[in-house]
Amino acid sequence: MDWIIEHWLLTVLLVAYTAILLSNAFIGNRASQGLDTYYVGARNMGGIAIGVSFFATFASTNSYIGLAGKGYEYGLPWLLMAASLVLFTYISWRWIGPRVRRLASHWDALTIPDFLGSRFVGDGEGQEKHSLRVASGLVIVFSSLLYLIAIFKGAGHLFQEFLSVPYEVGVGITLVIVVLYTSVGGFVSVVRTDMLQGGLMLVGSVTIFYFVTEAAGGVGAITQLADRPETEFVFDWNGGIPFAVLMGITLSGSLKLIVDPRQVSRFYALKNDAAAKQALWVSVIGLAIVQFCVFPVGIYAHLLMEGVTDTDTIVPTLVSDPSVFPLWAADFLIVAIVAAAMSSMDSVLLVAASTLYKNLIAPFRQAKNQIMVTRVAIVVFAVVAGFVALNPPGDIIEITVFSGSLYAVCFFPAVVLGLHWTKGSATAVIVSMGLGITTLLLWIGLGYRGVLHEVFPALAVSLAAYVAVSYATPPTLTRFPE
């Protein structure tokens, strides 16, 4: 009772936040009368809602905890990652989104494998189309599982540091809440919730930047780090991490904004091209505010903390420190970072579950109640990811970067060249995926990632394979609907 009295603002906000989530689940459930509504909101969403959902989905606890903390280890060059994410958001909405929207609507595609099958094979069914859908579906299911593990890890640390809840209990709480509103309400519930979560994240990121820089001595206090031998590396392009490796991490993270299924699914839901233009600026401005507020936090942490060994704990530790954040601000930030976790987790769950059913189960056995099977898949995915997150295979950035690299080498050639090049075939897509994944794993296994990040050679091989096979095989791309 004493804790509730002390943290009355947090208690009120959490209760109100949970009530809104459940309300959105109810609204989404009423709207989800068909698979297209449950998966992509019946393709009737406005630009503001989808724009907010786009940046809220991308900027999860990985941004607020993982990416923010890495500045401590990598220094000022780490801000290149923030700039790259904003740039690729613009590229995605300017040159990818409108075409994907029209093609997905024309072919009634609900998932990335649907999109690839329609673009590279067209009408009808056949072994080639089936193989393409299955291969891409397996990549999405595996990569989504990895990403969910990273988000659960961030949420577990969040509850552990802020609320003194055991890590395992924090993972469990997150699992129950996100499964409930995502499985019940589907895409409509997810987007409605993202609108709330996006607002909380914007205010939260500005709040974090303000109080951290104030506690550190002001925005200009960062120059003090140049006078300390132990922090001189902050200003060195190769100080905290080799620049080539940093650029690899940046590229693998940024390419997700173009090819990650949870981001691409937002294009499917837009009602028209005018909504796409509106969403472009909403998403670019929103993501820019969030990233450029949270990325410097780890750098300023050198003025507030010493001997950090796990950068994922920096933000939770600072927010829990009353000398940095007043109690009301800390309470608000807890809710904002919880919202960041939920905004990504719900989208990843829905994409993974819809792909699992639509492209890996339905081709062999179609269920009578397709929405119910998808709901069951959401629960299964969440439980498996939550269980693995109890003993995660790496830190948040390691897991998410590997997931992003998989998406980049598998889908970048097919999505980007498939939209803007007249050559291409299903065989080219499958071969590029296989060789890209093989190169990625070999590069890591041989220990070369310390010299050059694995995404560069893997993406180069994937692109080369796609182009070579496209020239060697008859083009099978369907005509693009204008």
FIZA-496100 format. One line per field, with one value per residue (C-alpha): x, y, z. Coordinates in steps of 0.02 Angstrom, whole numbers, plus 50000, padded with zeros to 5 digits. Each point is the difference from the previous one (the first is absolute). Example, Ala and Ser with C-alpha at 12.3 -4.5 7.8 and 13.67 -1.06 7.14 Angstrom:
// FIZA-496100
px = c(50615, 50069)
py = c(49775, 50172)
pz = c(50390, 49967)
This chain:
// FIZA-496100
px = c(50000, 50143, 50074, 49834, 49985, 50177, 49979, 49822, 50032, 50075, 49855, 49870, 50090, 50023, 49817, 49942, 50123, 49943, 49817, 50030, 50089, 49855, 49877, 50096, 50000, 49811, 49983, 50120, 49908, 49835, 50082, 50090, 49864, 50120, 50182, 50043, 49937, 50088, 50165, 50005, 49849, 49899, 50124, 49903, 50119, 50042, 50173, 50018, 49954, 50116, 50141, 49996, 49985, 50151, 50121, 49923, 50019, 50182, 50054, 49978, 50097, 50141, 50010, 49967, 50111, 50111, 50042, 50003, 50124, 50121, 50057, 50097, 50105, 50006, 50009, 49942, 50015, 49850, 49891, 50025, 49881, 49864, 50026, 49997, 49837, 49915, 50070, 49942, 49828, 49986, 50066, 49877, 49849, 50058, 50050, 49935, 49837, 49886, 50044, 49986, 49829, 49932, 50072, 49940, 49825, 49996, 50052, 49912, 50167, 49992, 50180, 50175, 49996, 49833, 50079, 50153, 49895, 49886, 50141, 50113, 49875, 49830, 49829, 49974, 50098, 50151, 50156, 50104, 49876, 49979, 50189, 50021, 49863, 50064, 50182, 49957, 49875, 50131, 50119, 49865, 49949, 50180, 50051, 49842, 50036, 50174, 49931, 49868, 50134, 50093, 49842, 49958, 50177, 49978, 49831, 50069, 50140, 49873, 49890, 50150, 50087, 49849, 49877, 50117, 49905, 50101, 50058, 49898, 49842, 50026, 50011, 49840, 49903, 50050, 49952, 49825, 49956, 50063, 49927, 49830, 49971, 50094, 49914, 49827, 50002, 50121, 50068, 49866, 50039, 50187, 49989, 49878, 50117, 50152, 49918, 50001, 50170, 50078, 49946, 50070, 50164, 50022, 49975, 50103, 50151, 50003, 49984, 50146, 50113, 49956, 50030, 50156, 50086, 49949, 50073, 50158, 50028, 49912, 50006, 50176, 50070, 50040, 50159, 50073, 50018, 50139, 50110, 49986, 50119, 49870, 49867, 50104, 49936, 49827, 50062, 50100, 49922, 50082, 50007, 49859, 49975, 50084, 49912, 49969, 49912, 49899, 49941, 49950, 49895, 49924, 49959, 49922, 49892, 49950, 49953, 49867, 49901, 49987, 49980, 49946, 49825, 49933, 50044, 49944, 49831, 49962, 50005, 49870, 49878, 49998, 49839, 50079, 50156, 49950, 50005, 50174, 50064, 49928, 50075, 50173, 50024, 49915, 50116, 50159, 49973, 49943, 50147, 50124, 49940, 50010, 50169, 50094, 49937, 50043, 50161, 50108, 49948, 50138, 50131, 49943, 49995, 50192, 49972, 49878, 50056, 50163, 50051, 49848, 50018, 49824, 49941, 49821, 49990, 50050, 49828, 49909, 50134, 49994, 49811, 50001, 50124, 49908, 50149, 49970, 49812, 49869, 49875, 49859, 50112, 50065, 49822, 49947, 50152, 49964, 49833, 50078, 50131, 49871, 49902, 50157, 50016, 49817, 49997, 50129, 49953, 49819, 50049, 50135, 49879, 49863, 50118, 50080, 49835, 49915, 50148, 50004, 49818, 49977, 50161, 50059, 49839, 49857, 50082, 49995, 49843, 49882, 49911, 49814, 50032, 50157, 50000, 49992, 50149, 50097, 49957, 50066, 50159, 50021, 49991, 50123, 50126, 49993, 50021, 50149, 50086, 49967, 50073, 50159, 50015, 50021, 50176, 50027, 50139, 50073, 49967, 49860, 50104, 50086, 49833, 49911, 50146, 50010, 49812, 50017, 50143, 49893, 49860, 50123, 50087, 49838, 49879, 50095, 50034, 49825, 49906, 50105, 50056, 49833, 49914, 50122, 50079, 49915, 50101, 49979, 49928, 49945, 50157, 50108, 49916, 50022, 50182, 50043, 49920, 50093, 50172, 49974, 49959, 50145, 50124, 49932, 50023, 50171, 50066, 49947, 50062, 50173, 50017, 50013, 49866, 50131, 50079, 49845, 49820, 49920, 49857, 50116, 50067, 49833, 49899, 50127, 49987, 49810, 49987, 50126, 49909, 49832, 50067, 50096, 49854, 49879, 50105, 50016, 49814, 49846, 49921, 49840, 49953, 49817, 49950, 50000, 49825, 50001)
py = c(50000, 50119, 49966, 50040, 50163, 50051, 49952, 50057, 50075, 49838, 49901, 50114, 50000, 49811, 49970, 50125, 49931, 49821, 50050, 50085, 49846, 49889, 50124, 49999, 49810, 50001, 50127, 49901, 49838, 50076, 50064, 49838, 49910, 49935, 49951, 50159, 50108, 49896, 50002, 50173, 50101, 49969, 50114, 50153, 50089, 50185, 50076, 50074, 49838, 49894, 50128, 49998, 49811, 49987, 50094, 49933, 49822, 50027, 50098, 49868, 49965, 49963, 50188, 50057, 49873, 49910, 50137, 50138, 49907, 49955, 50180, 49966, 49870, 50071, 50189, 50141, 49898, 49903, 50149, 49949, 49858, 50123, 50103, 49844, 49939, 50165, 50000, 49822, 50041, 50133, 49882, 49866, 50114, 50092, 49857, 49838, 50032, 50068, 49861, 49864, 50068, 49995, 49829, 49923, 50070, 49941, 49822, 49995, 49963, 49993, 49949, 50021, 49822, 50043, 50155, 49907, 49859, 50121, 50108, 49860, 49866, 50081, 49917, 49819, 49878, 49893, 49926, 50155, 50115, 49877, 49986, 50189, 50026, 49863, 50057, 50182, 49947, 49899, 50149, 50114, 49877, 49973, 50184, 50054, 49877, 50074, 50177, 49953, 49927, 50166, 50099, 49882, 50023, 50188, 49988, 49883, 50123, 50140, 49921, 49938, 50168, 50115, 49901, 49878, 49857, 49842, 49992, 49842, 50079, 50154, 49891, 49910, 50161, 50067, 49836, 49995, 50181, 50003, 49829, 50051, 50158, 49941, 49832, 50068, 50159, 49964, 50140, 50128, 49980, 50010, 50163, 50083, 49954, 50063, 50171, 50011, 49919, 50112, 50155, 49931, 49956, 50175, 50085, 49867, 50020, 50189, 49976, 49878, 50116, 50152, 49924, 49901, 50151, 50109, 49876, 49986, 50188, 50059, 49954, 50071, 49898, 49861, 50094, 49955, 49821, 50052, 50047, 49831, 49862, 49866, 50089, 50075, 49861, 50080, 50122, 49872, 49925, 49833, 50021, 49896, 49888, 49984, 50119, 49863, 49894, 50150, 50032, 49817, 50012, 50161, 49924, 49841, 50102, 50128, 49876, 49931, 50158, 49944, 49811, 49955, 49922, 50095, 50164, 49944, 49944, 50183, 50035, 49864, 50086, 50172, 50048, 50102, 50090, 50162, 49912, 49935, 50178, 50056, 49851, 50037, 50161, 49937, 49850, 50095, 50141, 49882, 49883, 50145, 50071, 49833, 49944, 50163, 50016, 49824, 49962, 50128, 49932, 49869, 50133, 50116, 49851, 50012, 50158, 49911, 49819, 49902, 49821, 49952, 49822, 49973, 50151, 49932, 50052, 50183, 50075, 49898, 50048, 50185, 50008, 49916, 50129, 50141, 50115, 49991, 49983, 50067, 49869, 50063, 49997, 49826, 49936, 50072, 49928, 49827, 50006, 50076, 49863, 49866, 50075, 49991, 49814, 49965, 50101, 49888, 49837, 50003, 50031, 49865, 49876, 50037, 49991, 49839, 49915, 50056, 49939, 49835, 49964, 50081, 49937, 49849, 49916, 50052, 49935, 49826, 50009, 50149, 50027, 50033, 50143, 50083, 50144, 49881, 49901, 50162, 50047, 49834, 50029, 50170, 49917, 49863, 50124, 50109, 49854, 49928, 50170, 50040, 49832, 50025, 50178, 49930, 49952, 50105, 49956, 50177, 50182, 50100, 50078, 49835, 49911, 50139, 50034, 49816, 49999, 50155, 49923, 49848, 50111, 50105, 49856, 49905, 50137, 50154, 49935, 49929, 50151, 50144, 49927, 49911, 50170, 50100, 49878, 49910, 49841, 49871, 49830, 49893, 49894, 50156, 50045, 49826, 49985, 50174, 49959, 49835, 50069, 50157, 49902, 49880, 50143, 50086, 49846, 49956, 50175, 49994, 49822, 50040, 50147, 50137, 50114, 50095, 50058, 50027, 49981, 49845, 50095, 50074, 49838, 49910, 50139, 50013, 49813, 50006, 50144, 49923, 49834, 50084, 50098, 49852, 49877, 50133, 50016, 49811, 49962, 50068, 50146, 49951, 50168, 50042, 50165, 50140, 50075, 50188)
pz = c(50000, 50040, 49828, 49915, 50097, 49955, 49817, 49981, 49827, 49936, 50070, 49919, 49834, 49996, 50042, 49868, 49872, 50029, 49991, 49831, 49935, 50047, 49926, 49836, 50003, 50013, 49858, 49892, 50035, 49943, 49841, 49956, 49904, 49868, 49978, 49905, 50145, 50132, 49903, 49917, 50059, 49840, 49907, 50058, 50119, 49998, 49982, 50174, 50088, 49891, 50009, 50190, 50000, 49884, 50113, 50161, 49937, 49957, 50155, 50134, 50160, 49880, 49973, 50178, 50084, 49873, 49873, 50131, 50108, 49860, 49987, 50161, 49909, 49822, 50029, 49886, 49838, 50065, 49953, 49818, 50037, 50051, 49842, 49892, 50077, 49959, 49822, 49967, 50069, 49865, 49866, 50053, 49990, 49844, 49886, 50078, 50092, 49861, 49878, 50131, 50049, 49823, 49962, 50163, 49973, 49819, 50045, 50170, 50085, 50190, 50039, 49927, 49929, 49918, 49925, 49934, 49931, 49907, 49935, 49938, 49950, 49981, 49995, 50037, 50106, 49959, 50075, 49967, 50085, 50143, 50026, 50000, 50128, 50114, 49993, 50036, 50133, 50094, 50001, 50070, 50136, 50059, 49991, 50089, 50140, 50023, 50004, 50127, 50113, 49996, 50044, 50143, 50065, 49999, 50085, 50133, 50042, 50000, 50134, 50098, 50012, 50014, 50105, 50091, 49917, 49964, 49819, 49967, 50070, 49891, 49845, 50053, 50029, 49830, 49917, 50074, 49959, 49821, 49956, 50065, 49898, 49845, 49983, 50037, 49896, 49857, 49889, 50043, 50185, 49966, 49901, 50121, 50143, 49903, 49988, 50190, 50017, 49868, 50096, 50162, 49914, 49926, 50168, 50086, 49886, 50023, 50188, 50005, 49901, 50105, 50171, 49952, 49922, 50147, 50124, 49896, 50006, 49843, 49817, 49980, 50145, 49878, 49951, 50171, 49941, 49879, 50149, 50084, 49941, 50030, 49894, 49859, 49887, 50000, 49868, 49899, 49842, 50042, 50188, 50070, 49848, 49828, 49882, 49871, 50132, 50059, 49823, 49984, 50157, 49934, 49831, 50070, 50119, 49869, 49865, 50115, 49966, 49819, 50012, 50178, 49984, 50151, 49912, 49827, 50069, 50036, 49813, 49970, 50117, 49917, 49913, 49858, 49938, 50084, 50167, 49957, 49970, 50165, 50092, 49929, 50097, 50157, 50009, 49953, 50125, 50138, 49981, 49989, 50167, 50088, 49932, 50020, 50179, 50059, 49903, 50095, 50171, 50007, 49959, 50139, 50117, 50010, 50104, 50116, 50013, 50008, 49963, 49897, 49933, 49931, 49901, 50001, 50184, 49975, 49967, 50134, 50126, 49958, 50002, 50172, 50067, 50093, 49975, 49812, 49984, 50121, 50054, 49888, 49846, 50040, 50023, 49834, 49911, 50065, 49911, 49844, 49987, 50034, 49854, 49893, 50036, 49964, 49839, 49919, 50079, 49943, 49818, 50000, 50077, 49874, 49850, 50058, 50040, 49839, 49898, 50093, 49964, 49829, 49919, 50098, 50061, 49886, 49838, 50076, 50106, 50005, 50165, 50015, 50120, 49931, 50124, 50148, 49936, 49979, 50179, 50062, 49901, 50085, 50171, 49951, 49929, 50155, 50119, 49905, 49985, 50183, 50054, 49898, 50066, 50176, 49942, 49841, 49877, 49998, 50040, 49921, 49862, 49952, 49981, 49906, 49883, 49952, 49971, 49892, 49902, 49959, 49934, 49899, 49910, 49969, 49948, 49942, 49823, 49980, 50067, 49932, 49833, 49983, 50004, 49894, 49876, 49856, 50019, 50138, 50038, 50146, 49975, 50016, 50164, 50075, 49945, 50067, 50167, 50017, 49953, 50104, 50158, 49968, 49981, 50156, 50108, 49927, 50028, 50182, 50023, 49929, 50120, 49869, 50074, 50100, 49836, 49893, 50054, 49926, 49919, 49867, 49922, 50025, 49917, 49859, 49966, 50011, 49877, 49880, 50003, 49968, 49851, 49927, 50012, 49935, 49842, 49985, 50019, 49909, 50096, 50090, 50076, 49983, 49923, 50127, 50021, 49972)
